[in-house]
Amino acid sequence: MNPEVRMRTGAARALALVLCLLLMLCAPKGFAAGTAERAMLPDFTRLVATQGAAVVNISATQVAAQPQKQPFRLPELDESDPMFEFFRKFIPRMPEYPGAEPDDKSLGSGFIISADGFILTNAHVVEAAESIVVRLADKREFDATVIGADARSDVALIRIEAKDLPHVVLGDPEALAVGEWVLAIGSPFGFEQSVTAGIVSAKGRSLPDENFVPFIQTDVAINPGNSGGPLFNLRGEVIGINSQIYSRTGGFMGLSFAIPIDVAMDVQQQLREKGRVERGRIGVSIQEITRDLADSFGLPRPAGALVSSVEAGGPAALGGVVQGDVIVRFNQRNVENSADLPRIVAAARPGSKVEVEIYRDGAPRSLSLTLGEWRDPEEEVEPVAVGLATGATNRLGLELVAPTAQQRRERGLAHGLLVQRAEKSAARAQIVPGDLVLAIVVEGRQVRLDRIEDFERVVAALKPGQQVTLLVGRGESASYVSLRADK
């Protein structure tokens, strides 16, 4: 090779090497860290080897005639609702051979929590079961008995007669972080000891018709048959029970939900000691605080649970809670969203005395309540709305009329004004003729209105664009609706 060419080639190679070194030195820190992280993805093999033996397969034979009242049901949604058939408690009912009709057997999963044979699973796995067979990882089979099941949390405690069994280690769901790796072991479609992994997508999720469980949301592949199986963190600790999936097809679509293990263990303890679960109640209906509602009620930020109705003679009413109060703290726990309150109340024991912090008329107050006991909805006394408001043709686009004596008798009205016409802001807020306007809230102050004149006086003082909230009754329920005064 020509010496000059050789020299140029060597110089080019040297320059390329220098540029590579410079790029590596100047690369963002995240580049090197990301490369290291990719090289250090979690290894689940040890976790599966040590904890898999405590995971069981559950086969439950259902009674031939199902009871008419099913404690487990999908949320009562219209078929046109996009949430219809999305949330499923998943039980595979599988034929024993291709072409056979499905029998009355359901398959699920569970895990051993003590060496003497206590097992946690989902209540819907063993619902109405005539017989239950538990199959261990070592292929041994045992008949199981149901110690107790709680429909509201979907937790069941069963037991097999055995000793010195492998059992799981329990973790702390509160310490679980969004984005953390988790792993599930179960029997999807009857395939025992199947392992899937993913990350925690969110915590504290509320699902339709599931008020008492702050679900852990993950992207772990969960399918029919995983019901009742454990969700592990990387330390090999159980932090949840796989319970539901979000699906159009009945199969995995990237969203699955687990019951936090602390909730499940509290339930199983009560089932073991009392045979049932006791939950606190206060007797209110609530709704979420939006930014507009926060402005109307004079709150420092949009947090808490807005009381839209109070049960007459209930624990909340006896403790001084009134319609329009915003509960921001209950039993020394903050209420950030309205969905937090039912879970916090239910976790407290009936008969206990708790401190409650509220906002009323734009100012904080403290109350003390003695909790009642929660019962099934059919046993509950329907909440009675307490509060009023009115309206008429004005900046809000409302034309209101006072109910006649006959209308008051027919609808059982103690107060309120009927919507005769709704336009502009009222129409945009979906207020319709026939609604009953019960109260108006302006600048944190709620005004009960029995006469048209009362409403007109309040509305006449409104400024263009000012935020207003109305308490509107429709049917047997009432809710707060925010709108702005038209210019």
Salt bridges, closest charged atoms under 4 A:
GLU4 OE2 - ARG8 NH2 2.64
GLU85 OE1 - ARG88 NH2 3.78
ASP116 OD2 - ARG159 NH2 3.66
ASP138 OD2 - ARG140 NE 2.90
GLU141 OE2 - ARG135 NH1 2.82
ASP150 OD2 - ARG279 NH2 2.48
ASP154 OD2 - HIS124 ND1 2.77
GLU192 OE2 - ARG135 NE 3.00
GLU210 OE2 - LYS89 NZ 2.67
GLU237 OE1 - ARG235 NE 3.35
ASP266 OD1 - ARG349 NH2 2.87
GLU278 OE1 - LYS274 NZ 3.25
GLU278 OE2 - ARG276 NH2 3.48
ASP292 OD1 - ARG484 NH2 3.65
GLU311 OE1 - ARG281 NH2 2.43
ASP325 OD1 - ARG360 NE 2.73
GLU336 OE2 - ARG301 NH2 2.91
ASP340 OD1 - ARG343 NH2 3.08
GLU357 OE2 - ARG329 NE 3.83
GLU373 OE2 - ARG276 NH1 2.62
GLU373 OE1 - ARG375 NH2 3.69
GLU380 OE1 - ARG281 NH2 2.93
GLU399 OE1 - ARG421 NH2 3.04
GLU423 OE2 - ARG421 NE 3.38
ASP435 OD2 - ARG474 NH2 2.68
ASP450 OD1 - ARG448 NE 3.87
ASP454 OD1 - ARG451 NH2 2.87
ASP454 OD1 - ARG457 NH2 3.82
ASP486 OD1 - ARG428 NH2 2.97
